[in-house]
């Protein structure tokens, strides 16, 4: 597992399109800028120096819990699925969150992502009963 570098930008953009339709509109310069954000850590799983998976960890310090982590954009290339890449990514996420002293790690996953949800449950994530709200500021 490596921290994303500028050399990964084109590969990450292609990889993210497997995860989200909105990634198709992501400018290379925007993605490169986001890799430099101090609040995030973008991890990349490589096979023969080619990005085959990624996960983004966002860190924030709250008044009540101190440092907490939120995982976004977990995606494994279709050709690399069911080979343990997701499990390795999530182990690296945990290691980085622990290194930074995070109190916990939150993530969300659509119910349709069955394999991902099974993975999260198998490594100790618990499904929370909560309301998730979003206010879209871009529309």
N, C-alpha and C positions, 0 to 999 in steps of 0.2 A: 504494500500500500504506500502510495506517495501523496504528498500534498500537490495539488494541481499547480502546474507551471504554465507560463505563456505558451509553451510548445503544445499544450493540450487543448488549446482553445477550439481549433477546428474539429478535433475528434469529439470534444465534449458537446459541441453544438449538434453534431450528427447523432451522438448518443442520446441527448436529451429529446430529440424528435421522436424517439421510441416511447418516451414517457408522456409527452404533452404536445398537443397540437400548437399551443402558443409558442413553443420553442422554435418552430419553423420561422417565426418572425424575429427572432433574437439576432441582433446585429453582433458581428464578431467583436467590434470595439466595445459594445456594452458588456458582453460576456467577459472579455479581458479585464475590463474595469472592475467587475464584480469579483473576480478572482483575487483582487488586491485589497478588498474590504477587510479591515481588521476584525470586524465582528463575526466573520465567517471563516470556516475552515472547509475547503473543498477537497475531499479525498478522492483519489483515482485508483482503481484496480487496473493493473496492466497485465497483458499477456504478450510476450515478445515485443515490449515497448509500445504496444497499442492499447489505448484506453478501452476496457471492456466493461467498466462499471464505475459508478460515481455516487457519492452521497455528500450532501452539504450539511454542516453543523452550524447552526446560528447560536451565538452565545449572548446572553443578556444578564445583567445584574438586577435583581429585584430587591425591593425593600424587605420582603418577608423571607425569602429563601436564599438570598445571595445569588451566586452564579447558577444559572440554569441553562440547559441546552435544548434546542429544538431541531429535529432532523427534517430535512426537506430533500426533494429531488433525488430519491434513491432509485437508481435505474441500473439494470444489468442488460447488456446487449443480448438480443434474442439468441444469437449463436453461442453465448456463454452461460446461458441459464441452466440450472440444475447441475452445476459443477462446483458449487460452494462459494461462488464469488459474492453473493449477497451476504452470506454468513461471515465471510472475511471482512467485507465492508462494515458490517454492523459491529464486529469485534473491534475494528479500528475506531469506529465512532465512540464506542464505550471507553476505549483506552484514552482517546483525546479528551473526552468529557471528564474522566477521572483525573487526568493530568492537569486540567484547568480548574479542578475543584468544584465541578458542577454538582448541585444537590440532586438533580434528576435529569433524565432525558425524556422529552415528549416527542411523539411523532403522530402523524395522522396517515391513514391509508384507506383508500376507497374499498368498500366491501368486495367489489368485483376483482380486486387483486388478491385472489385466493392464496396463491403460493406465498406472496409477500406477507400476508396476514398470518399464515401458518408459521413462517419463519420467525416473525416477531414474537409470537406466542411461545415458540419452542426455545427461544433464548431468554425468556423471562419478562418480556413486556406484558403488561396486563391491560386488557381492554377497559377503558374508563367509561363511566356513565356520566356524560357531561353534554352540555349544549355547546356546539361550536358555531360561532357567529362570524360573519365576514361583512365588512363594509367595503365595497369595491370603489376605490378612489380614482380609478382610471376610466370609468365609463361616464 
